[in-house]
Structure formats: C-alpha cells, structure tokens
Amino acid sequence: MKANTPSLILFFITSALVVVFKLLGDDMMLLCAKSMIIPSLFIYYFVSNNYKISFLKATIFLLLFVRDVFNTLRIKESAMGSFLCVLLVYILLLYIAQKELEFFEFNYRDLISISILIFGVGSICYSILKLKLENLELDFSMYVFFGIILSFLSIVSVINYIKSGSYAFFNGVLMCICFVITDIFFVIYKFYIYNYAFTFISLITQFLSYFFMVNYFLEKDKVNQDLSDD
C-alpha cells in the first residue's frame, strides 16, 4: 500500500459517513465526520507531493478547514466567516488559474468561443441571483460578487483546458463544475425552496470538488517537476 493511500481511503469513508449521518439526522456525528475531510485530503496531497507544499496551497487547505470550523461552531459570525473563507479560496484558485493564460496564444476563433462561454456562465449566475431569495444571511451584493468570482474562475479554467487539453486542467474544470453545482443547490435549498435531495447534491459535489482540486494541484506539480528536471 502506498503511503498516501490511507488518507485517501479516509477521505472517501468520511465523505460517505457524512451522507449517512445526514440521512440519520445525527448532527453531532455529521460534524465530526465532516471535520476530518479536509485534513485527510491535506495529508493525501502532502504525502503524494513528496512532503512539499507551497504557501498558497497550504492557505487554501487552511481556509477550507476554517470554513468547516465556522460551520461546526454555528455562532452568529459563522455565516460571514464561512462565506469569506470560500470566497478567498476562489480568489486564490483564480489567481493560480489565470497565471497559465500568459502561456497561450489566442486567435479570433478563440475569442468567439470565449464570448459564448462567458455568456453561458453569466446566464447561469444571473438566473440564480434573479430568484426571489429569502432570509439572506448576508447582504445581496456580497453574493453577487461571490458569483462573479466563481464565474471568472470557471471561465479561466475552461479556457486553460481548451488551450492545453492537459489532465491537470481537466481536473480544474471538474473542480469548477462541482463548485458551481454545490453553490447553486446550496443557494436554492437555503434561501429559495428547501428540498432534502438538494442538500445531498450540494454535499456530494462539495466533496468531489475538493477531490478534483487536489488532483488539479498534484497534476500541476508533476508538470512543474518535469519542467524543472529538463
């Protein structure tokens, strides 16, 4: 068994337990299981990357963990704390993704494809924010800004994959798709209409987004290592 395998197994087990405890309505065990997801993925990444991690990626893992802490505490500041943690994660991921754009050359056909992509992602974001949302925990403008950042992250990730076709950017696209689905269903069941199925979709895609994010990091690290070896 590889050194990174136990932590990956722990991630999938705890993810499955979160869904089970959610079904059973056991909030205490749910929170305990959920608090182990980010640490298990962090260990998996750290071991898989030969015990090396950049400050930027360590910050992303830390923010995701702090977000779970806020959700566990369920204090008055939890909504703002959780929101800011996820927003900062998206901003940092956008920073990482946009750095790749300088290596690509774009032509007229690319501009047409990018315009269609921007229109599609923008339409999805607008449609969700246009819903008659109720009992918002934060100011509506903050959700708008959040949606814009996530939209840019998704667009840049798709462009990177289209221009390179690499497995790393494919994981980046899957990560963004899961982020979008997670946040859409979270907004719908939290502020529009509650549906038990929506909570499970949001949970499952959230865990998948973490998994694809780690794969995205690892594949990019492999490429950078190969370039440095050359």
C-alpha positions as CSV (number, residue, x, y, z in Angstrom):
1,M,0.0,0.0,0.0
2,K,1.3,3.4,-0.9
3,A,1.9,6.0,1.8
4,N,-0.8,8.3,0.5
5,T,-3.5,5.6,0.2
6,P,-4.8,5.5,3.9
7,S,-5.5,9.2,3.8
8,L,-7.4,8.9,0.5
9,I,-9.4,6.0,1.9
10,L,-10.2,8.1,5.0
11,F,-11.4,10.9,2.8
12,F,-13.9,8.6,0.9
13,I,-15.0,6.9,4.1
14,T,-15.7,10.2,6.0
15,S,-17.4,11.6,2.9
16,A,-19.7,8.6,2.8
17,L,-20.3,8.8,6.6
18,V,-21.3,12.5,6.3
19,V,-24.1,11.4,3.8
20,V,-25.2,8.6,6.1
21,F,-25.2,10.8,9.3
22,K,-27.2,13.4,7.3
23,L,-29.8,10.8,6.4
24,L,-30.0,9.7,10.1
25,G,-30.2,13.3,11.3
26,D,-27.2,12.8,13.6
27,D,-25.8,16.3,13.7
28,M,-23.0,15.6,16.2
29,M,-21.6,12.7,14.2
30,L,-22.1,14.6,11.0
31,L,-20.0,17.5,12.2
32,C,-17.3,15.1,13.5
33,A,-17.1,13.2,10.2
34,K,-17.1,16.4,8.1
35,S,-14.2,17.9,10.2
36,M,-12.0,15.1,9.0
37,I,-12.4,15.6,5.3
38,I,-10.0,18.5,4.7
39,P,-7.3,17.1,7.0
40,S,-7.4,13.8,5.2
41,L,-7.1,15.4,1.8
42,F,-4.3,17.7,3.0
43,I,-2.3,14.6,4.2
44,Y,-3.0,12.9,0.9
45,Y,-1.7,15.9,-1.1
46,F,1.3,16.4,1.2
47,V,2.4,12.8,1.1
48,S,1.7,12.5,-2.7
49,N,3.8,15.6,-3.4
50,N,6.8,14.3,-1.6
51,Y,6.0,16.2,1.6
52,K,6.2,19.6,-0.1
53,I,3.5,22.3,-0.3
54,S,3.5,25.9,-1.3
55,F,2.3,28.7,1.0
56,L,-0.5,29.4,-1.4
57,K,-1.9,25.9,-1.4
58,A,-1.4,25.5,2.3
59,T,-3.5,28.6,2.7
60,I,-6.3,27.2,0.6
61,F,-6.4,24.0,2.7
62,L,-6.4,26.1,5.9
63,L,-9.2,28.3,4.7
64,L,-11.4,25.3,3.8
65,F,-10.7,23.8,7.2
66,V,-11.5,27.1,9.0
67,R,-14.7,27.2,6.9
68,D,-15.8,23.8,8.4
69,V,-14.9,25.1,11.9
70,F,-17.2,28.0,11.4
71,N,-20.0,25.7,10.2
72,T,-19.3,23.5,13.3
73,L,-19.5,26.3,15.8
74,R,-22.7,27.7,14.4
75,I,-22.2,31.1,16.1
76,K,-23.5,34.4,15.0
77,E,-20.4,35.1,12.9
78,S,-20.5,31.6,11.2
79,A,-22.3,32.8,8.0
80,M,-19.8,35.6,7.4
81,G,-16.8,33.6,8.4
82,S,-17.7,30.6,6.1
83,F,-18.6,32.9,3.2
84,L,-15.2,34.8,3.4
85,C,-13.2,31.6,3.6
86,V,-14.8,30.1,0.5
87,L,-14.6,33.5,-1.3
88,L,-10.8,33.7,-0.5
89,V,-10.4,30.1,-1.7
90,Y,-12.0,31.0,-5.1
91,I,-9.9,34.2,-5.4
92,L,-6.7,32.2,-4.7
93,L,-7.7,29.5,-7.2
94,L,-8.5,32.2,-9.8
95,Y,-5.0,33.6,-9.2
96,I,-3.4,30.2,-9.8
97,A,-5.5,29.6,-12.9
98,Q,-5.1,33.0,-14.6
99,K,-1.3,32.7,-14.4
100,E,-1.5,30.0,-17.0
101,L,-3.2,32.3,-19.6
102,E,0.1,34.1,-20.3
103,F,1.5,31.0,-21.9
104,F,-1.3,30.6,-24.5
105,E,-1.8,32.5,-27.8
106,F,-5.4,33.4,-28.8
107,N,-6.9,33.9,-32.2
108,Y,-10.3,35.2,-33.5
109,R,-11.9,31.8,-33.2
110,D,-10.8,31.6,-29.6
111,L,-12.4,34.9,-28.9
112,I,-15.8,33.7,-30.3
113,S,-15.6,30.6,-28.1
114,I,-14.7,32.6,-25.0
115,S,-17.5,35.0,-25.6
116,I,-20.0,32.2,-25.8
117,L,-18.5,30.7,-22.7
118,I,-18.8,34.0,-20.8
119,F,-22.4,34.4,-21.9
120,G,-23.3,30.8,-20.8
121,V,-21.7,31.1,-17.4
122,G,-23.0,34.6,-16.9
123,S,-26.5,33.5,-17.8
124,I,-26.4,30.7,-15.2
125,C,-25.1,33.1,-12.5
126,Y,-27.8,35.7,-13.4
127,S,-30.6,33.2,-13.3
128,I,-29.7,32.0,-9.8
129,L,-29.3,35.5,-8.4
130,K,-32.6,36.6,-10.1
131,L,-34.5,34.1,-7.9
132,K,-36.6,35.6,-5.2
133,L,-34.2,34.6,-2.4
134,E,-35.5,34.9,1.2
135,N,-33.9,35.3,4.6
136,L,-30.4,36.0,3.2
137,E,-27.7,35.8,5.9
138,L,-25.6,38.5,4.2
139,D,-26.0,41.5,2.0
140,F,-27.2,40.5,-1.5
141,S,-24.3,42.4,-3.1
142,M,-21.8,40.0,-1.5
143,Y,-23.5,37.1,-3.2
144,V,-23.3,38.9,-6.5
145,F,-19.6,39.5,-6.0
146,F,-19.2,35.8,-5.0
147,G,-21.0,34.7,-8.2
148,I,-18.7,36.9,-10.3
149,I,-15.5,35.5,-8.8
150,L,-16.8,31.9,-9.3
151,S,-17.8,32.7,-12.8
152,F,-14.4,34.1,-13.7
153,L,-12.7,31.0,-12.1
154,S,-14.9,28.7,-14.2
155,I,-14.3,30.6,-17.4
156,V,-10.5,30.7,-16.9
157,S,-10.4,27.0,-16.0
158,V,-12.3,26.0,-19.1
159,I,-10.1,28.2,-21.3
160,N,-7.0,26.7,-19.8
161,Y,-8.3,23.2,-20.6
162,I,-9.4,24.1,-24.2
163,K,-6.0,25.6,-25.0
164,S,-3.9,22.9,-23.4
165,G,-6.0,19.8,-23.2
166,S,-4.0,18.6,-20.2
167,Y,-5.2,16.2,-17.5
168,A,-4.4,18.9,-14.8
169,F,-6.7,21.4,-16.4
170,F,-9.4,18.7,-16.9
171,N,-9.4,18.3,-13.2
172,G,-9.6,22.0,-12.8
173,V,-12.7,22.1,-15.0
174,L,-14.3,19.3,-13.0
175,M,-13.4,21.1,-9.8
176,C,-15.2,24.3,-11.0
177,I,-18.3,22.3,-12.2
178,C,-18.6,20.8,-8.8
179,F,-18.1,24.2,-7.1
180,V,-20.9,25.7,-9.3
181,I,-23.3,22.8,-8.7
182,T,-22.6,22.9,-4.9
183,D,-23.2,26.6,-4.6
184,I,-26.3,26.6,-6.8
185,F,-28.0,23.9,-4.8
186,F,-26.9,25.5,-1.6
187,V,-28.5,28.8,-2.5
188,I,-31.7,27.1,-3.7
189,Y,-32.3,25.0,-0.6
190,K,-31.0,27.6,1.8
191,F,-32.7,30.7,0.5
192,Y,-35.3,29.7,-2.0
193,I,-37.1,26.4,-1.6
194,Y,-35.9,23.6,0.8
195,N,-35.6,20.1,-0.6
196,Y,-33.8,17.3,1.2
197,A,-32.4,16.0,-2.1
198,F,-30.7,19.4,-2.8
199,T,-28.7,19.2,0.4
200,F,-27.3,15.8,-0.6
201,I,-26.4,17.0,-4.1
202,S,-24.7,20.0,-2.5
203,L,-22.8,17.9,-0.1
204,I,-21.6,15.2,-2.6
205,T,-20.5,17.8,-5.2
206,Q,-18.7,19.7,-2.5
207,F,-16.6,16.7,-1.5
208,L,-16.0,15.9,-5.2
209,S,-14.8,19.5,-5.8
210,Y,-12.2,19.0,-3.0
211,F,-11.0,15.7,-4.6
212,F,-10.7,17.3,-8.1
213,M,-8.9,20.3,-6.6
214,V,-6.3,18.1,-5.0
215,N,-5.8,16.2,-8.3
216,Y,-5.5,19.5,-10.1
217,F,-2.7,20.6,-7.7
218,L,-0.9,17.2,-7.9
219,E,-1.0,17.1,-11.7
220,K,0.2,20.7,-12.0
221,D,3.0,19.9,-9.6
222,K,4.0,16.9,-11.7
223,V,4.2,19.1,-14.8
224,N,6.3,21.7,-13.0
225,Q,8.6,19.0,-11.7
226,D,9.1,17.6,-15.1
227,L,9.9,21.0,-16.5
228,S,12.5,21.6,-13.7
229,D,14.1,18.2,-14.4
230,D,14.5,19.1,-18.0
